[in-house]
Structure formats: structure tokens, C-alpha cells
Amino acid sequence: MENIQNFIDKLFLGDSLTVLNQIPEDSIDIVLTDPPYFLDKLDNSWDLSKVHNRNNQQVIKSLPAGMKFDSMQGRDFYDWFLGISQQVYRILKPGGFFFSFSSPRLFHRLCSAIDDAGFEIRDSFIWLYTQNQPKAMSLNHFIDKLEIDNEEKAILKYKLDGWKTPQLKSCYEPIAMGQKPTDGTYLSNVIKHNVGLFNSTVTVGKNMFPSNVLSIDPLGESIDRVFLLPKPSIKEKGKTNDHLTVKPLAICEHLIKLSAMSPNSIVLDPFLGSGTTVVAAKSLGHHYIGIEINEKYLELARQRLSTLDQQNQPDLF
């Protein structure tokens, strides 16, 4: 087994399970990630040519990534994510935290995998937002293909006007929070491993106690007062960043601030994407480890880290 110093502050191109298996056990403080959800096209291979293909989106068999329903998605996701969770459990320090974004529809599968790997599900966060497109569809496309006359089609369309597939406009994203069981009491675990508690001085809204609901968009005075985080800057994502599911830096920074007890905690993201987790960790002065299977996204993460270095350069004039 390699030394953890061979991994910190580095990004790795490869399969997460392969790289995670090389990391020493009980060596990581926080794992914060946004895994593939195994919805249509959004699986663990994350094939760019398929995910970004926007041709023929009105044809039912070629829906945009994530819209196609398959009853096996949840089962396949659970089987795969259980193996990931078991490796995360092995490498986290006792008392270490595992945060994972999820699709609302598959959240139960994600939590079950984390739970079955040995974690304690301590809570879950809700990232609340309003900017999202409805994904429900009418059945007019199918009606047009029926072998009935046009009058019957018109009657059927009129009858089903406003009725769509059972898909609500999604206005939140859940974040699971698992904790590896502590080594003895919370106090003894903190003394030995320096992880396991939350920093209640990391407030949200108007200096409110941290809650399990978060928002980065102003939604109204009463909501903002309790749940609002600082709004991300326009340049945060980066001009060349075309990743479909970039997570807000403010939320990642908030979760790290809550749980990182050491000034040099090690934060790991096994599904790096465009690098928001490692950018958040580095901007807060912590160590990071990132793993990404796609070379293009790994390069995006490197660029964002490089930009962060440039912003932190001292002014010599």
C-alpha cells in the first residue's frame, strides 16, 4: 500500500475503484463527490459523445441525457455505488464524512449503498433552486403514430391536453451525509483523528445556525434569511467548462467548512468532473485528491486549479 503523501494535491486519470484501492486506509478526512447517477447516458463511463449529443431530441429514443426512464437504473446504480462506498469507507478516517450529491429519483439507492457499506447516515442536505426545465412530455408524439384517423387523433389529443408523463419539475438536489463510525466517543475520536464534529459557527443566511437546506439563489426574504449561501461569481465555472452537472463552489466550500477540523484536512473527490470539490478544498487551504475517468474533464479541473494559483499570486507592484 502506498503512502498517502503520494496522492495528496494530485489529480488522477482513471477508474475510481482502481485508484481508490491504492489509497491507504484511514487516511482521508472528507469525501465530497457528485457521482454518475446511472440515468440514461449518465453512467460511470460518461461518454462525452453520447452525453452531449443533442441531435433528434424530439425523437423518443434519443432523449437528452437523464430523461429516459428505466426500472433497472436504480438496481444497477446501487450495485456499482456499493463498491464505491465500501472503498470510501476503507480510506476515510474514523469519524470521517462522506458527502454525495444525488438525483432525487435515485437518492434511496444511493443512501442504501452508503448505509450498507457501513456508514451511519447522519442526515441529508437539500440544495434548493428554481432554475430548471420541466422534463415531463405529452403523448402527442405517440398519438400521431396510432393507426387511427385524424379526427380520432384530435379527440384523443384534446382529452389528454395538459396530461404529461409523471415527471415533476425538479427544484432540489439531495446530498447524502454518511459518517464512518467513530473510534470510541466523539471526544476520543477527535483527539486521535481530528475529525468527526461539525463547526456550528459556519452559519448560513443572516448568521443562522447551519441547517440541512441550502440555496445559492435568492428565493424570498424568509427563505434567504435561513438558507442562503453566497451567490457564486460569474467566472466561477470557467469559460471552457462544458460539464453538464457543475456543482456550485459555495455549496462545496460550505460542506468542507462544516466538517474539516484540521487546517490541512485531506478532501477527496472520486468523480472529479470539472473539479469544483478540489477547487473548494484548495481555496480553503486544505489538501485535495481528485480522480476522473475522462481526460477532458481532468484537464478542465487542472485549468481551474491553475487559475486559482494565479489569483493567489502576490501583487509585486
Secondary structure as the mmCIF struct_conf table of DSSP 4:
data_model
#
loop_
_struct_conf.conf_type_id
_struct_conf.id
_struct_conf.beg_label_comp_id
_struct_conf.beg_label_asym_id
_struct_conf.beg_label_seq_id
_struct_conf.end_label_comp_id
_struct_conf.end_label_asym_id
_struct_conf.end_label_seq_id
HELX_RH_3T_P HELX_RH_3T_P1 ILE A 4 ASN A 6
TURN_TY1_P TURN_TY1_P1 PHE A 7 ASP A 9
STRN STRN1 LYS A 10 LEU A 13
BEND BEND1 GLY A 14 GLY A 14
HELX_RH_AL_P HELX_RH_AL_P1 SER A 16 LEU A 20
TURN_TY1_P TURN_TY1_P2 ASN A 21 GLN A 22
BEND BEND2 ILE A 23 ILE A 23
HELX_LH_PP_P HELX_LH_PP_P1 PRO A 24 PRO A 24
TURN_TY1_P TURN_TY1_P3 GLU A 25 ASP A 26
STRN STRN2 ILE A 28 THR A 33
STRN STRN3 LEU A 39 LEU A 39
TURN_TY1_P TURN_TY1_P4 ASP A 40 LYS A 41
STRN STRN4 LEU A 42 LEU A 42
BEND BEND3 ASP A 43 ASP A 43
TURN_TY1_P TURN_TY1_P5 ASN A 44 SER A 45
HELX_RH_AL_P HELX_RH_AL_P2 LEU A 48 VAL A 51
TURN_TY1_P TURN_TY1_P6 HIS A 52 HIS A 52
TURN_TY1_P TURN_TY1_P7 ASN A 55 GLN A 58
BEND BEND4 VAL A 59 VAL A 59
HELX_RH_3T_P HELX_RH_3T_P2 ILE A 60 SER A 62
HELX_LH_PP_P HELX_LH_PP_P2 LEU A 63 PRO A 64
TURN_TY1_P TURN_TY1_P8 ALA A 65 GLY A 66
TURN_TY1_P TURN_TY1_P9 SER A 71 MET A 72
HELX_RH_AL_P HELX_RH_AL_P3 GLN A 73 ILE A 91
STRN STRN5 LEU A 92 PHE A 101
HELX_RH_3T_P HELX_RH_3T_P3 PRO A 104 LEU A 106
HELX_RH_AL_P HELX_RH_AL_P4 PHE A 107 ASP A 116
TURN_TY1_P TURN_TY1_P10 ALA A 117 GLY A 118
STRN STRN6 GLU A 120 LEU A 128
BEND BEND5 LEU A 139 LEU A 139
HELX_RH_AL_P HELX_RH_AL_P5 ASN A 140 LYS A 145
BEND BEND6 LEU A 146 ILE A 148
HELX_RH_AL_P HELX_RH_AL_P6 ASN A 150 LYS A 159
TURN_TY1_P TURN_TY1_P11 LEU A 160 GLY A 162
BEND BEND7 PRO A 166 PRO A 166
HELX_LH_PP_P HELX_LH_PP_P3 LEU A 168 SER A 170
STRN STRN7 TYR A 172 GLN A 179
HELX_LH_PP_P HELX_LH_PP_P4 LYS A 180 THR A 182
BEND BEND8 ASP A 183 THR A 185
HELX_RH_AL_P HELX_RH_AL_P7 TYR A 186 HIS A 193
BEND BEND9 ASN A 194 ASN A 194
BEND BEND10 GLY A 196 GLY A 196
TURN_TY1_P TURN_TY1_P12 SER A 200 THR A 201
STRN STRN8 VAL A 204 VAL A 204
TURN_TY1_P TURN_TY1_P13 GLY A 205 ASN A 207
STRN STRN9 MET A 208 MET A 208
HELX_LH_PP_P HELX_LH_PP_P5 PHE A 209 PRO A 210
BEND BEND11 ASN A 212 ASN A 212
STRN STRN10 VAL A 213 SER A 215
BEND BEND12 ILE A 216 ASP A 217
HELX_RH_AL_P HELX_RH_AL_P8 GLU A 221 PHE A 227
STRN STRN11 LEU A 228 LEU A 228
HELX_LH_PP_P HELX_LH_PP_P6 LEU A 229 SER A 233
TURN_TY1_P TURN_TY1_P14 ILE A 234 LYS A 235
BEND BEND13 GLU A 236 LYS A 237
TURN_TY1_P TURN_TY1_P15 LYS A 239 THR A 240
TURN_TY1_P TURN_TY1_P16 LEU A 244 THR A 245
HELX_LH_PP_P HELX_LH_PP_P7 VAL A 246 PRO A 248
HELX_RH_AL_P HELX_RH_AL_P9 LEU A 249 SER A 259
BEND BEND14 SER A 262 SER A 262
TURN_TY1_P TURN_TY1_P17 PRO A 263 ASN A 264
STRN STRN12 ILE A 266 ASP A 269
BEND BEND15 PRO A 270 PHE A 271
TURN_TY1_P TURN_TY1_P18 GLY A 273 SER A 274
HELX_RH_AL_P HELX_RH_AL_P10 THR A 276 SER A 283
TURN_TY1_P TURN_TY1_P19 LEU A 284 GLY A 285
STRN STRN13 HIS A 287 GLU A 292
BEND BEND16 ILE A 293 ILE A 293
HELX_RH_AL_P HELX_RH_AL_P11 GLU A 295 GLN A 311
TURN_TY1_P TURN_TY1_P20 ASN A 312 ASN A 312
BEND BEND17 GLN A 313 GLN A 313
#
